[in-house]
Amino acid sequence: MKKTITFAIMHFAVAFTVAYLLTGSMVVGGLVALVEPAVNTVAFYFHEMVWKKLEEKPESDSGMSQLAL
């Protein structure tokens, strides 16, 4: 839990700093620091739903089941 809390603090700090440096506004920096993580959390939820569906699909026998990097 400590790791999650410190990551959240770091995330807010980075979002605020980037928005503040780009705009020079503490208000915009604060709003971005609050809104961006909230939107990111919702996006992550849907990402996980799609990912689970992809993992549930049976793998084909075509030999293309693993990505070549």
mmCIF file as Biopython writes it, N, C-alpha, C and O atoms, coordinates in Angstrom:
data_model
#
loop_
_atom_site.group_PDB
_atom_site.id
_atom_site.type_symbol
_atom_site.label_atom_id
_atom_site.label_alt_id
_atom_site.label_comp_id
_atom_site.label_asym_id
_atom_site.label_entity_id
_atom_site.label_seq_id
_atom_site.pdbx_PDB_ins_code
_atom_site.Cartn_x
_atom_site.Cartn_y
_atom_site.Cartn_z
_atom_site.occupancy
_atom_site.B_iso_or_equiv
_atom_site.auth_seq_id
_atom_site.auth_asym_id
_atom_site.pdbx_PDB_model_num
ATOM 1   N N  . MET A ? 1  ? 0.820   -1.197  0.000   1.0 0.0 1  A 1 
ATOM 2   C CA . MET A ? 1  ? 0.000   0.000   0.000   1.0 0.0 1  A 1 
ATOM 3   C C  . MET A ? 1  ? 0.866   1.265   0.000   1.0 0.0 1  A 1 
ATOM 4   O O  . MET A ? 1  ? 0.516   2.267   -0.623  1.0 0.0 1  A 1 
ATOM 5   N N  . LYS A ? 2  ? 1.987   1.206   0.697   1.0 0.0 2  A 1 
ATOM 6   C CA . LYS A ? 2  ? 2.880   2.367   0.733   1.0 0.0 2  A 1 
ATOM 7   C C  . LYS A ? 2  ? 3.384   2.700   -0.664  1.0 0.0 2  A 1 
ATOM 8   O O  . LYS A ? 2  ? 3.482   3.869   -1.037  1.0 0.0 2  A 1 
ATOM 9   N N  . LYS A ? 3  ? 3.704   1.659   -1.432  1.0 0.0 3  A 1 
ATOM 10  C CA . LYS A ? 3  ? 4.205   1.870   -2.796  1.0 0.0 3  A 1 
ATOM 11  C C  . LYS A ? 3  ? 3.138   2.546   -3.653  1.0 0.0 3  A 1 
ATOM 12  O O  . LYS A ? 3  ? 3.449   3.444   -4.436  1.0 0.0 3  A 1 
ATOM 13  N N  . THR A ? 4  ? 1.879   2.120   -3.509  1.0 0.0 4  A 1 
ATOM 14  C CA . THR A ? 4  ? 0.776   2.707   -4.265  1.0 0.0 4  A 1 
ATOM 15  C C  . THR A ? 4  ? 0.596   4.179   -3.909  1.0 0.0 4  A 1 
ATOM 16  O O  . THR A ? 4  ? 0.412   5.016   -4.793  1.0 0.0 4  A 1 
ATOM 17  N N  . ILE A ? 5  ? 0.648   4.491   -2.634  1.0 0.0 5  A 1 
ATOM 18  C CA . ILE A ? 5  ? 0.480   5.879   -2.186  1.0 0.0 5  A 1 
ATOM 19  C C  . ILE A ? 5  ? 1.616   6.756   -2.687  1.0 0.0 5  A 1 
ATOM 20  O O  . ILE A ? 5  ? 1.378   7.864   -3.170  1.0 0.0 5  A 1 
ATOM 21  N N  . THR A ? 6  ? 2.859   6.269   -2.577  1.0 0.0 6  A 1 
ATOM 22  C CA . THR A ? 6  ? 3.978   7.090   -3.050  1.0 0.0 6  A 1 
ATOM 23  C C  . THR A ? 6  ? 3.945   7.255   -4.565  1.0 0.0 6  A 1 
ATOM 24  O O  . THR A ? 6  ? 4.338   8.300   -5.084  1.0 0.0 6  A 1 
ATOM 25  N N  . PHE A ? 7  ? 3.470   6.210   -5.289  1.0 0.0 7  A 1 
ATOM 26  C CA . PHE A ? 7  ? 3.342   6.343   -6.736  1.0 0.0 7  A 1 
ATOM 27  C C  . PHE A ? 7  ? 2.281   7.381   -7.076  1.0 0.0 7  A 1 
ATOM 28  O O  . PHE A ? 7  ? 2.477   8.182   -7.990  1.0 0.0 7  A 1 
ATOM 29  N N  . ALA A ? 8  ? 1.162   7.382   -6.358  1.0 0.0 8  A 1 
ATOM 30  C CA . ALA A ? 8  ? 0.099   8.362   -6.605  1.0 0.0 8  A 1 
ATOM 31  C C  . ALA A ? 8  ? 0.614   9.780   -6.355  1.0 0.0 8  A 1 
ATOM 32  O O  . ALA A ? 8  ? 0.329   10.687  -7.136  1.0 0.0 8  A 1 
ATOM 33  N N  . ILE A ? 9  ? 1.352   9.973   -5.299  1.0 0.0 9  A 1 
ATOM 34  C CA . ILE A ? 9  ? 1.922   11.298  -4.996  1.0 0.0 9  A 1 
ATOM 35  C C  . ILE A ? 9  ? 2.874   11.728  -6.105  1.0 0.0 9  A 1 
ATOM 36  O O  . ILE A ? 9  ? 2.846   12.874  -6.554  1.0 0.0 9  A 1 
ATOM 37  N N  . MET A ? 10 ? 3.715   10.793  -6.541  1.0 0.0 10 A 1 
ATOM 38  C CA . MET A ? 10 ? 4.644   11.110  -7.623  1.0 0.0 10 A 1 
ATOM 39  C C  . MET A ? 10 ? 3.879   11.455  -8.904  1.0 0.0 10 A 1 
ATOM 40  O O  . MET A ? 10 ? 4.246   12.395  -9.609  1.0 0.0 10 A 1 
ATOM 41  N N  . HIS A ? 11 ? 2.817   10.698  -9.207  1.0 0.0 11 A 1 
ATOM 42  C CA . HIS A ? 11 ? 2.019   10.929  -10.412 1.0 0.0 11 A 1 
ATOM 43  C C  . HIS A ? 11 ? 1.400   12.332  -10.384 1.0 0.0 11 A 1 
ATOM 44  O O  . HIS A ? 11 ? 1.470   13.064  -11.371 1.0 0.0 11 A 1 
ATOM 45  N N  . PHE A ? 12 ? 0.798   12.700  -9.256  1.0 0.0 12 A 1 
ATOM 46  C CA . PHE A ? 12 ? 0.226   14.042  -9.118  1.0 0.0 12 A 1 
ATOM 47  C C  . PHE A ? 12 ? 1.290   15.117  -9.277  1.0 0.0 12 A 1 
ATOM 48  O O  . PHE A ? 12 ? 1.069   16.127  -9.944  1.0 0.0 12 A 1 
ATOM 49  N N  . ALA A ? 13 ? 2.454   14.892  -8.658  1.0 0.0 13 A 1 
ATOM 50  C CA . ALA A ? 13 ? 3.534   15.876  -8.726  1.0 0.0 13 A 1 
ATOM 51  C C  . ALA A ? 13 ? 4.041   16.054  -10.156 1.0 0.0 13 A 1 
ATOM 52  O O  . ALA A ? 13 ? 4.276   17.180  -10.594 1.0 0.0 13 A 1 
ATOM 53  N N  . VAL A ? 14 ? 4.208   14.968  -10.872 1.0 0.0 14 A 1 
ATOM 54  C CA . VAL A ? 14 ? 4.682   15.049  -12.256 1.0 0.0 14 A 1 
ATOM 55  C C  . VAL A ? 14 ? 3.640   15.751  -13.128 1.0 0.0 14 A 1 
ATOM 56  O O  . VAL A ? 14 ? 3.984   16.626  -13.922 1.0 0.0 14 A 1 
ATOM 57  N N  . ALA A ? 15 ? 2.367   15.368  -12.983 1.0 0.0 15 A 1 
ATOM 58  C CA . ALA A ? 15 ? 1.306   15.991  -13.779 1.0 0.0 15 A 1 
ATOM 59  C C  . ALA A ? 15 ? 1.243   17.492  -13.505 1.0 0.0 15 A 1 
ATOM 60  O O  . ALA A ? 15 ? 1.129   18.290  -14.436 1.0 0.0 15 A 1 
ATOM 61  N N  . PHE A ? 16 ? 1.316   17.880  -12.226 1.0 0.0 16 A 1 
ATOM 62  C CA . PHE A ? 16 ? 1.287   19.300  -11.877 1.0 0.0 16 A 1 
ATOM 63  C C  . PHE A ? 16 ? 2.487   20.032  -12.465 1.0 0.0 16 A 1 
ATOM 64  O O  . PHE A ? 16 ? 2.335   21.093  -13.069 1.0 0.0 16 A 1 
ATOM 65  N N  . THR A ? 17 ? 3.667   19.471  -12.292 1.0 0.0 17 A 1 
ATOM 66  C CA . THR A ? 17 ? 4.895   20.126  -12.747 1.0 0.0 17 A 1 
ATOM 67  C C  . THR A ? 17 ? 4.901   20.327  -14.258 1.0 0.0 17 A 1 
ATOM 68  O O  . THR A ? 17 ? 5.239   21.408  -14.740 1.0 0.0 17 A 1 
ATOM 69  N N  . VAL A ? 18 ? 4.532   19.299  -15.001 1.0 0.0 18 A 1 
ATOM 70  C CA . VAL A ? 18 ? 4.525   19.408  -16.463 1.0 0.0 18 A 1 
ATOM 71  C C  . VAL A ? 18 ? 3.510   20.459  -16.909 1.0 0.0 18 A 1 
ATOM 72  O O  . VAL A ? 18 ? 3.825   21.308  -17.743 1.0 0.0 18 A 1 
ATOM 73  N N  . ALA A ? 19 ? 2.301   20.408  -16.364 1.0 0.0 19 A 1 
ATOM 74  C CA . ALA A ? 19 ? 1.267   21.385  -16.757 1.0 0.0 19 A 1 
ATOM 75  C C  . ALA A ? 19 ? 1.674   22.797  -16.354 1.0 0.0 19 A 1 
ATOM 76  O O  . ALA A ? 19 ? 1.456   23.744  -17.108 1.0 0.0 19 A 1 
ATOM 77  N N  . TYR A ? 20 ? 2.262   22.942  -15.173 1.0 0.0 20 A 1 
ATOM 78  C CA . TYR A ? 20 ? 2.693   24.275  -14.723 1.0 0.0 20 A 1 
ATOM 79  C C  . TYR A ? 20 ? 3.810   24.813  -15.615 1.0 0.0 20 A 1 
ATOM 80  O O  . TYR A ? 20 ? 3.789   25.982  -15.999 1.0 0.0 20 A 1 
ATOM 81  N N  . LEU A ? 21 ? 4.776   23.972  -15.942 1.0 0.0 21 A 1 
ATOM 82  C CA . LEU A ? 21 ? 5.879   24.430  -16.791 1.0 0.0 21 A 1 
ATOM 83  C C  . LEU A ? 21 ? 5.396   24.795  -18.197 1.0 0.0 21 A 1 
ATOM 84  O O  . LEU A ? 21 ? 5.927   25.717  -18.816 1.0 0.0 21 A 1 
ATOM 85  N N  . LEU A ? 22 ? 4.399   24.078  -18.694 1.0 0.0 22 A 1 
ATOM 86  C CA . LEU A ? 22 ? 3.882   24.372  -20.036 1.0 0.0 22 A 1 
ATOM 87  C C  . LEU A ? 22 ? 2.992   25.610  -20.073 1.0 0.0 22 A 1 
ATOM 88  O O  . LEU A ? 22 ? 2.955   26.323  -21.076 1.0 0.0 22 A 1 
ATOM 89  N N  . THR A ? 23 ? 2.274   25.866  -18.977 1.0 0.0 23 A 1 
ATOM 90  C CA . THR A ? 23 ? 1.298   26.973  -18.986 1.0 0.0 23 A 1 
ATOM 91  C C  . THR A ? 23 ? 1.678   28.147  -18.098 1.0 0.0 23 A 1 
ATOM 92  O O  . THR A ? 23 ? 1.226   29.267  -18.335 1.0 0.0 23 A 1 
ATOM 93  N N  . GLY A ? 24 ? 2.494   27.915  -17.089 1.0 0.0 24 A 1 
ATOM 94  C CA . GLY A ? 24 ? 2.828   28.971  -16.138 1.0 0.0 24 A 1 
ATOM 95  C C  . GLY A ? 24 ? 1.691   29.259  -15.167 1.0 0.0 24 A 1 
ATOM 96  O O  . GLY A ? 24 ? 1.746   30.239  -14.424 1.0 0.0 24 A 1 
ATOM 97  N N  . SER A ? 25 ? 0.664   28.419  -15.165 1.0 0.0 25 A 1 
ATOM 98  C CA . SER A ? 25 ? -0.503  28.627  -14.314 1.0 0.0 25 A 1 
ATOM 99  C C  . SER A ? 25 ? -0.589  27.545  -13.247 1.0 0.0 25 A 1 
ATOM 100 O O  . SER A ? 25 ? -0.599  26.354  -13.560 1.0 0.0 25 A 1 
ATOM 101 N N  . MET A ? 26 ? -0.651  27.963  -11.982 1.0 0.0 26 A 1 
ATOM 102 C CA . MET A ? 26 ? -0.811  27.000  -10.897 1.0 0.0 26 A 1 
ATOM 103 C C  . MET A ? 26 ? -2.213  26.394  -10.918 1.0 0.0 26 A 1 
ATOM 104 O O  . MET A ? 26 ? -2.396  25.238  -10.536 1.0 0.0 26 A 1 
ATOM 105 N N  . VAL A ? 27 ? -3.196  27.168  -11.363 1.0 0.0 27 A 1 
ATOM 106 C CA . VAL A ? 27 ? -4.563  26.653  -11.442 1.0 0.0 27 A 1 
ATOM 107 C C  . VAL A ? 27 ? -4.636  25.532  -12.471 1.0 0.0 27 A 1 
ATOM 108 O O  . VAL A ? 27 ? -5.180  24.463  -12.191 1.0 0.0 27 A 1 
ATOM 109 N N  . VAL A ? 28 ? -4.093  25.770  -13.658 1.0 0.0 28 A 1 
ATOM 110 C CA . VAL A ? 28 ? -4.093  24.737  -14.698 1.0 0.0 28 A 1 
ATOM 111 C C  . VAL A ? 28 ? -3.279  23.531  -14.220 1.0 0.0 28 A 1 
ATOM 112 O O  . VAL A ? 28 ? -3.692  22.387  -14.409 1.0 0.0 28 A 1 
ATOM 113 N N  . GLY A ? 29 ? -2.143  23.783  -13.614 1.0 0.0 29 A 1 
ATOM 114 C CA . GLY A ? 29 ? -1.323  22.689  -13.089 1.0 0.0 29 A 1 
ATOM 115 C C  . GLY A ? 29 ? -2.087  21.853  -12.077 1.0 0.0 29 A 1 
ATOM 116 O O  . GLY A ? 29 ? -2.020  20.624  -12.100 1.0 0.0 29 A 1 
ATOM 117 N N  . GLY A ? 30 ? -2.807  22.516  -11.196 1.0 0.0 30 A 1 
ATOM 118 C CA . GLY A ? 30 ? -3.597  21.807  -10.196 1.0 0.0 30 A 1 
ATOM 119 C C  . GLY A ? 30 ? -4.729  21.014  -10.812 1.0 0.0 30 A 1 
ATOM 120 O O  . GLY A ? 30 ? -4.980  19.872  -10.425 1.0 0.0 30 A 1 
ATOM 121 N N  . LEU A ? 31 ? -5.418  21.621  -11.777 1.0 0.0 31 A 1 
ATOM 122 C CA . LEU A ? 31 ? -6.522  20.913  -12.429 1.0 0.0 31 A 1 
ATOM 123 C C  . LEU A ? 31 ? -6.024  19.686  -13.187 1.0 0.0 31 A 1 
ATOM 124 O O  . LEU A ? 31 ? -6.627  18.616  -13.112 1.0 0.0 31 A 1 
ATOM 125 N N  . VAL A ? 32 ? -4.930  19.846  -13.908 1.0 0.0 32 A 1 
ATOM 126 C CA . VAL A ? 32 ? -4.368  18.708  -14.644 1.0 0.0 32 A 1 
ATOM 127 C C  . VAL A ? 32 ? -3.922  17.623  -13.666 1.0 0.0 32 A 1 
ATOM 128 O O  . VAL A ? 32 ? -4.120  16.436  -13.925 1.0 0.0 32 A 1 
ATOM 129 N N  . ALA A ? 33 ? -3.324  18.022  -12.551 1.0 0.0 33 A 1 
ATOM 130 C CA . ALA A ? 33 ? -2.852  17.051  -11.569 1.0 0.0 33 A 1 
ATOM 131 C C  . ALA A ? 33 ? -4.006  16.262  -10.954 1.0 0.0 33 A 1 
ATOM 132 O O  . ALA A ? 33 ? -3.806  15.134  -10.505 1.0 0.0 33 A 1 
ATOM 133 N N  . LEU A ? 34 ? -5.197  16.829  -10.925 1.0 0.0 34 A 1 
ATOM 134 C CA . LEU A ? 34 ? -6.355  16.115  -10.404 1.0 0.0 34 A 1 
ATOM 135 C C  . LEU A ? 34 ? -7.105  15.339  -11.479 1.0 0.0 34 A 1 
ATOM 136 O O  . LEU A ? 34 ? -7.526  14.205  -11.254 1.0 0.0 34 A 1 
ATOM 137 N N  . VAL A ? 35 ? -7.269  15.950  -12.641 1.0 0.0 35 A 1 
ATOM 138 C CA . VAL A ? 35 ? -8.094  15.351  -13.692 1.0 0.0 35 A 1 
ATOM 139 C C  . VAL A ? 35 ? -7.356  14.226  -14.427 1.0 0.0 35 A 1 
ATOM 140 O O  . VAL A ? 35 ? -7.934  13.166  -14.667 1.0 0.0 35 A 1 
ATOM 141 N N  . GLU A ? 36 ? -6.113  14.444  -14.779 1.0 0.0 36 A 1 
ATOM 142 C CA . GLU A ? 36 ? -5.380  13.462  -15.584 1.0 0.0 36 A 1 
ATOM 143 C C  . GLU A ? 36 ? -5.301  12.093  -14.907 1.0 0.0 36 A 1 
ATOM 144 O O  . GLU A ? 36 ? -5.582  11.092  -15.566 1.0 0.0 36 A 1 
ATOM 145 N N  . PRO A ? 37 ? -4.933  11.996  -13.626 1.0 0.0 37 A 1 
ATOM 146 C CA . PRO A ? 37 ? -4.903  10.673  -12.999 1.0 0.0 37 A 1 
ATOM 147 C C  . PRO A ? 37 ? -6.291  10.015  -12.929 1.0 0.0 37 A 1 
ATOM 148 O O  . PRO A ? 37 ? -6.404  8.795   -13.041 1.0 0.0 37 A 1 
ATOM 149 N N  . ALA A ? 38 ? -7.327  10.809  -12.746 1.0 0.0 38 A 1 
ATOM 150 C CA . ALA A ? 38 ? -8.680  10.249  -12.697 1.0 0.0 38 A 1 
ATOM 151 C C  . ALA A ? 38 ? -9.066  9.662   -14.058 1.0 0.0 38 A 1 
ATOM 152 O O  . ALA A ? 38 ? -9.601  8.556   -14.131 1.0 0.0 38 A 1 
ATOM 153 N N  . VAL A ? 39 ? -8.797  10.399  -15.120 1.0 0.0 39 A 1 
ATOM 154 C CA . VAL A ? 39 ? -9.096  9.920   -16.473 1.0 0.0 39 A 1 
ATOM 155 C C  . VAL A ? 39 ? -8.239  8.698   -16.792 1.0 0.0 39 A 1 
ATOM 156 O O  . VAL A ? 39 ? -8.718  7.735   -17.391 1.0 0.0 39 A 1 
ATOM 157 N N  . ASN A ? 40 ? -6.998  8.741   -16.395 1.0 0.0 40 A 1 
ATOM 158 C CA . ASN A ? 40 ? -6.078  7.629   -16.630 1.0 0.0 40 A 1 
ATOM 159 C C  . ASN A ? 40 ? -6.561  6.363   -15.915 1.0 0.0 40 A 1 
ATOM 160 O O  . ASN A ? 40 ? -6.415  5.261   -16.444 1.0 0.0 40 A 1 
ATOM 161 N N  . THR A ? 41 ? -7.123  6.512   -14.740 1.0 0.0 41 A 1 
ATOM 162 C CA . THR A ? 41 ? -7.643  5.378   -13.984 1.0 0.0 41 A 1 
ATOM 163 C C  . THR A ? 41 ? -8.802  4.725   -14.722 1.0 0.0 41 A 1 
ATOM 164 O O  . THR A ? 41 ? -8.871  3.499   -14.810 1.0 0.0 41 A 1 
ATOM 165 N N  . VAL A ? 42 ? -9.711  5.534   -15.252 1.0 0.0 42 A 1 
ATOM 166 C CA . VAL A ? 42 ? -10.851 5.008   -16.010 1.0 0.0 42 A 1 
ATOM 167 C C  . VAL A ? 42 ? -10.356 4.325   -17.290 1.0 0.0 42 A 1 
ATOM 168 O O  . VAL A ? 42 ? -10.820 3.241   -17.643 1.0 0.0 42 A 1 
ATOM 169 N N  . ALA A ? 43 ? -9.420  4.964   -17.972 1.0 0.0 43 A 1 
ATOM 170 C CA . ALA A ? 43 ? -8.867  4.379   -19.195 1.0 0.0 43 A 1 
ATOM 171 C C  . ALA A ? 43 ? -8.192  3.040   -18.890 1.0 0.0 43 A 1 
ATOM 172 O O  . ALA A ? 43 ? -8.309  2.091   -19.666 1.0 0.0 43 A 1 
ATOM 173 N N  . PHE A ? 44 ? -7.497  2.966   -17.776 1.0 0.0 44 A 1 
ATOM 174 C CA . PHE A ? 44 ? -6.820  1.728   -17.388 1.0 0.0 44 A 1 
ATOM 175 C C  . PHE A ? 44 ? -7.836  0.615   -17.133 1.0 0.0 44 A 1 
ATOM 176 O O  . PHE A ? 44 ? -7.583  -0.540  -17.479 1.0 0.0 44 A 1 
ATOM 177 N N  . TYR A ? 45 ? -8.973  0.943   -16.539 1.0 0.0 45 A 1 
ATOM 178 C CA . TYR A ? 45 ? -10.023 -0.039  -16.293 1.0 0.0 45 A 1 
ATOM 179 C C  . TYR A ? 45 ? -10.485 -0.669  -17.610 1.0 0.0 45 A 1 
ATOM 180 O O  . TYR A ? 45 ? -10.586 -1.891  -17.715 1.0 0.0 45 A 1 
ATOM 181 N N  . PHE A ? 46 ? -10.764 0.168   -18.610 1.0 0.0 46 A 1 
ATOM 182 C CA . PHE A ? 46 ? -11.212 -0.349  -19.903 1.0 0.0 46 A 1 
ATOM 183 C C  . PHE A ? 46 ? -10.085 -1.109  -20.620 1.0 0.0 46 A 1 
ATOM 184 O O  . PHE A ? 46 ? -10.338 -2.100  -21.304 1.0 0.0 46 A 1 
ATOM 185 N N  . HIS A ? 47 ? -8.874  -0.647  -20.461 1.0 0.0 47 A 1 
ATOM 186 C CA . HIS A ? 47 ? -7.714  -1.351  -21.020 1.0 0.0 47 A 1 
ATOM 187 C C  . HIS A ? 47 ? -7.644  -2.761  -20.451 1.0 0.0 47 A 1 
ATOM 188 O O  . HIS A ? 47 ? -7.414  -3.717  -21.193 1.0 0.0 47 A 1 
ATOM 189 N N  . GLU A ? 48 ? -7.836  -2.900  -19.154 1.0 0.0 48 A 1 
ATOM 190 C CA . GLU A ? 48 ? -7.795  -4.208  -18.514 1.0 0.0 48 A 1 
ATOM 191 C C  . GLU A ? 48 ? -8.924  -5.108  -19.002 1.0 0.0 48 A 1 
ATOM 192 O O  . GLU A ? 48 ? -8.723  -6.309  -19.183 1.0 0.0 48 A 1 
ATOM 193 N N  . MET A ? 49 ? -10.114 -4.538  -19.219 1.0 0.0 49 A 1 
ATOM 194 C CA . MET A ? 49 ? -11.237 -5.332  -19.732 1.0 0.0 49 A 1 
ATOM 195 C C  . MET A ? 49 ? -10.900 -5.911  -21.107 1.0 0.0 49 A 1 
ATOM 196 O O  . MET A ? 49 ? -11.118 -7.096  -21.358 1.0 0.0 49 A 1 
ATOM 197 N N  . VAL A ? 50 ? -10.367 -5.067  -21.995 1.0 0.0 50 A 1 
ATOM 198 C CA . VAL A ? 50 ? -9.997  -5.515  -23.335 1.0 0.0 50 A 1 
ATOM 199 C C  . VAL A ? 50 ? -8.872  -6.545  -23.246 1.0 0.0 50 A 1 
ATOM 200 O O  . VAL A ? 50 ? -8.905  -7.562  -23.938 1.0 0.0 50 A 1 
ATOM 201 N N  . TRP A ? 51 ? -7.895  -6.288  -22.410 1.0 0.0 51 A 1 
ATOM 202 C CA . TRP A ? 51 ? -6.756  -7.187  -22.270 1.0 0.0 51 A 1 
ATOM 203 C C  . TRP A ? 51 ? -7.207  -8.572  -21.813 1.0 0.0 51 A 1 
ATOM 204 O O  . TRP A ? 51 ? -6.730  -9.582  -22.330 1.0 0.0 51 A 1 
ATOM 205 N N  . LYS A ? 52 ? -8.131  -8.623  -20.839 1.0 0.0 52 A 1 
ATOM 206 C CA . LYS A ? 52 ? -8.627  -9.911  -20.353 1.0 0.0 52 A 1 
ATOM 207 C C  . LYS A ? 52 ? -9.344  -10.666 -21.461 1.0 0.0 52 A 1 
ATOM 208 O O  . LYS A ? 52 ? -9.196  -11.882 -21.574 1.0 0.0 52 A 1 
ATOM 209 N N  . LYS A ? 53 ? -10.122 -9.957  -22.284 1.0 0.0 53 A 1 
ATOM 210 C CA . LYS A ? 53 ? -10.820 -10.607 -23.397 1.0 0.0 53 A 1 
ATOM 211 C C  . LYS A ? 53 ? -9.814  -11.180 -24.395 1.0 0.0 53 A 1 
ATOM 212 O O  . LYS A ? 53 ? -10.005 -12.280 -24.915 1.0 0.0 53 A 1 
ATOM 213 N N  . LEU A ? 54 ? -8.750  -10.435 -24.658 1.0 0.0 54 A 1 
ATOM 214 C CA . LEU A ? 54 ? -7.720  -10.922 -25.581 1.0 0.0 54 A 1 
ATOM 215 C C  . LEU A ? 54 ? -7.006  -12.143 -25.016 1.0 0.0 54 A 1 
ATOM 216 O O  . LEU A ? 54 ? -6.667  -13.067 -25.756 1.0 0.0 54 A 1 
ATOM 217 N N  . GLU A ? 55 ? -6.780  -12.149 -23.719 1.0 0.0 55 A 1 
ATOM 218 C CA . GLU A ? 55 ? -6.117  -13.293 -23.093 1.0 0.0 55 A 1 
ATOM 219 C C  . GLU A ? 55 ? -7.006  -14.540 -23.096 1.0 0.0 55 A 1 
ATOM 220 O O  . GLU A ? 55 ? -6.500  -15.662 -23.120 1.0 0.0 55 A 1 
ATOM 221 N N  . GLU A ? 56 ? -8.321  -14.348 -23.073 1.0 0.0 56 A 1 
ATOM 222 C CA . GLU A ? 56 ? -9.257  -15.472 -23.055 1.0 0.0 56 A 1 
ATOM 223 C C  . GLU A ? 56 ? -9.400  -16.135 -24.419 1.0 0.0 56 A 1 
ATOM 224 O O  . GLU A ? 56 ? -9.833  -17.285 -24.501 1.0 0.0 56 A 1 
ATOM 225 N N  . LYS A ? 57 ? -9.040  -15.426 -25.495 1.0 0.0 57 A 1 
ATOM 226 C CA . LYS A ? 57 ? -9.143  -16.001 -26.837 1.0 0.0 57 A 1 
ATOM 227 C C  . LYS A ? 57 ? -8.165  -17.159 -26.978 1.0 0.0 57 A 1 
ATOM 228 O O  . LYS A ? 57 ? -7.019  -17.066 -26.538 1.0 0.0 57 A 1 
ATOM 229 N N  . PRO A ? 58 ? -8.618  -18.256 -27.593 1.0 0.0 58 A 1 
ATOM 230 C CA . PRO A ? 58 ? -7.669  -19.349 -27.827 1.0 0.0 58 A 1 
ATOM 231 C C  . PRO A ? 58 ? -6.621  -18.924 -28.854 1.0 0.0 58 A 1 
ATOM 232 O O  . PRO A ? 58 ? -6.917  -18.217 -29.818 1.0 0.0 58 A 1 
ATOM 233 N N  . GLU A ? 59 ? -5.399  -19.372 -28.622 1.0 0.0 59 A 1 
ATOM 234 C CA . GLU A ? 59 ? -4.320  -19.021 -29.549 1.0 0.0 59 A 1 
ATOM 235 C C  . GLU A ? 59 ? -4.462  -19.852 -30.815 1.0 0.0 59 A 1 
ATOM 236 O O  . GLU A ? 59 ? -4.813  -21.031 -30.765 1.0 0.0 59 A 1 
ATOM 237 N N  . SER A ? 60 ? -4.183  -19.222 -31.944 1.0 0.0 60 A 1 
ATOM 238 C CA . SER A ? 60 ? -4.263  -19.954 -33.214 1.0 0.0 60 A 1 
ATOM 239 C C  . SER A ? 60 ? -3.004  -20.791 -33.410 1.0 0.0 60 A 1 
ATOM 240 O O  . SER A ? 60 ? -1.981  -20.552 -32.769 1.0 0.0 60 A 1 
ATOM 241 N N  . ASP A ? 61 ? -3.089  -21.745 -34.277 1.0 0.0 61 A 1 
ATOM 242 C CA . ASP A ? 61 ? -1.956  -22.630 -34.560 1.0 0.0 61 A 1 
ATOM 243 C C  . ASP A ? 61 ? -1.103  -22.106 -35.707 1.0 0.0 61 A 1 
ATOM 244 O O  . ASP A ? 61 ? -0.280  -22.843 -36.250 1.0 0.0 61 A 1 
ATOM 245 N N  . SER A ? 62 ? -1.286  -20.857 -36.078 1.0 0.0 62 A 1 
ATOM 246 C CA . SER A ? 62 ? -0.581  -20.315 -37.237 1.0 0.0 62 A 1 
ATOM 247 C C  . SER A ? 62 ? 0.872   -19.963 -36.936 1.0 0.0 62 A 1 
ATOM 248 O O  . SER A ? 62 ? 1.615   -19.584 -37.840 1.0 0.0 62 A 1 
ATOM 249 N N  . GLY A ? 63 ? 1.281   -20.083 -35.679 1.0 0.0 63 A 1 
ATOM 250 C CA . GLY A ? 63 ? 2.649   -19.721 -35.324 1.0 0.0 63 A 1 
ATOM 251 C C  . GLY A ? 63 ? 2.823   -18.232 -35.111 1.0 0.0 63 A 1 
ATOM 252 O O  . GLY A ? 63 ? 3.941   -17.763 -34.897 1.0 0.0 63 A 1 
ATOM 253 N N  . MET A ? 64 ? 1.740   -17.489 -35.165 1.0 0.0 64 A 1 
ATOM 254 C CA . MET A ? 64 ? 1.802   -16.039 -34.966 1.0 0.0 64 A 1 
ATOM 255 C C  . MET A ? 64 ? 1.303   -15.646 -33.590 1.0 0.0 64 A 1 
ATOM 256 O O  . MET A ? 64 ? 0.926   -14.493 -33.381 1.0 0.0 64 A 1 
ATOM 257 N N  . SER A ? 65 ? 1.290   -16.577 -32.644 1.0 0.0 65 A 1 
ATOM 258 C CA . SER A ? 65 ? 0.740   -16.302 -31.331 1.0 0.0 65 A 1 
ATOM 259 C C  . SER A ? 65 ? 1.631   -15.403 -30.491 1.0 0.0 65 A 1 
ATOM 260 O O  . SER A ? 65 ? 1.155   -14.788 -29.536 1.0 0.0 65 A 1 
ATOM 261 N N  . GLN A ? 66 ? 2.907   -15.313 -30.823 1.0 0.0 66 A 1 
ATOM 262 C CA . GLN A ? 66 ? 3.808   -14.435 -30.090 1.0 0.0 66 A 1 
ATOM 263 C C  . GLN A ? 66 ? 4.276   -13.332 -31.032 1.0 0.0 66 A 1 
ATOM 264 O O  . GLN A ? 66 ? 4.535   -13.556 -32.215 1.0 0.0 66 A 1 
ATOM 265 N N  . LEU A ? 67 ? 4.374   -12.138 -30.466 1.0 0.0 67 A 1 
ATOM 266 C CA . LEU A ? 67 ? 4.853   -11.010 -31.261 1.0 0.0 67 A 1 
ATOM 267 C C  . LEU A ? 67 ? 6.366   -11.101 -31.407 1.0 0.0 67 A 1 
ATOM 268 O O  . LEU A ? 67 ? 7.079   -11.388 -30.446 1.0 0.0 67 A 1 
ATOM 269 N N  . ALA A ? 68 ? 6.837   -10.855 -32.604 1.0 0.0 68 A 1 
ATOM 270 C CA . ALA A ? 68 ? 8.280   -10.807 -32.845 1.0 0.0 68 A 1 
ATOM 271 C C  . ALA A ? 68 ? 8.724   -9.377  -32.684 1.0 0.0 68 A 1 
ATOM 272 O O  . ALA A ? 68 ? 8.247   -8.482  -33.381 1.0 0.0 68 A 1 
ATOM 273 N N  . LEU A ? 69 ? 9.623   -9.171  -31.780 1.0 0.0 69 A 1 
ATOM 274 C CA . LEU A ? 69 ? 10.111  -7.797  -31.539 1.0 0.0 69 A 1 
ATOM 275 C C  . LEU A ? 69 ? 11.437  -7.577  -32.200 1.0 0.0 69 A 1 
ATOM 276 O O  . LEU A ? 69 ? 12.000  -6.486  -32.106 1.0 0.0 69 A 1 
#
